[in-house]
Amino acid sequence: MVSFTLFVSKATTGKLLCKVQPAFTIGLDPKDLILLQEIPKFFGEVGKIHTRKDVSGVQYVISSVKDLTNHIIPHFDTYPLCSQKKADQPRAAGQSSTPLRGCAGYE
């Protein structure tokens, strides 16, 4: 599972009422921990790997705005996700007739 999430919580300091924290997460089965450990190497050793308390999964999480801006967002700008979700999006004016055109395997 790959997700981009915004966590909103009550601010504990300052004049702001809430705090917004973005996060990018890749979640895998614990048997795939070795594979998950390679992902931070690819993104420049940013983020952390966490094991769920019930040991039902492992997650790679990046929540630093700086790391998201410098590593994750540029990656997905260059290599957009190619999925059924993208294919299901409404067609924008001028979009090719094949919604996944430009994605690996859909040229």
Backbone hydrogen bonds, N-H to C=O, Kabsch-Sander energy under -0.5 kcal/mol:
donor,donor_aa,acceptor,acceptor_aa,energy
3,S,25,T,-2.6
5,T,23,A,-2.9
7,F,21,Q,-2.8
8,V,6,L,-0.5
9,S,19,K,-2.5
11,A,17,L,-1.7
19,K,9,S,-3.4
21,Q,7,F,-2.9
23,A,5,T,-2.3
24,F,62,I,-2.5
25,T,3,S,-2.8
26,I,60,Y,-2.2
27,G,1,M,-3.0
28,L,58,V,-3.0
32,D,29,D,-2.5
33,L,30,P,-1.7
36,L,32,D,-2.4
37,Q,33,L,-2.2
38,E,34,I,-0.5
38,E,35,L,-1.4
39,I,35,L,-0.7
39,I,36,L,-0.9
42,F,38,E,-1.4
43,F,39,I,-2.0
44,G,41,K,-0.9
45,E,40,P,-3.7
46,V,40,P,-0.6
48,K,61,V,-2.5
50,H,59,Q,-3.2
52,R,57,G,-2.7
55,V,52,R,-2.2
58,V,28,L,-2.8
59,Q,50,H,-3.1
60,Y,26,I,-2.6
61,V,48,K,-3.1
61,V,59,Q,-0.5
62,I,24,F,-2.5
68,L,64,S,-2.8
69,T,65,V,-2.6
70,N,66,K,-2.5
71,H,67,D,-2.2
72,I,67,D,-1.2
73,I,68,L,-2.9
75,H,71,H,-1.1
76,F,72,I,-2.2
77,D,73,I,-1.9
78,T,74,P,-2.0
79,Y,75,H,-3.1
83,S,81,L,-0.6
87,A,83,S,-1.7
88,D,84,Q,-2.0
89,Q,85,K,-0.6
89,Q,86,K,-1.0
95,Q,92,A,-2.4
101,R,98,T,-2.1
103,C,100,L,-2.3
106,Y,103,C,-2.7
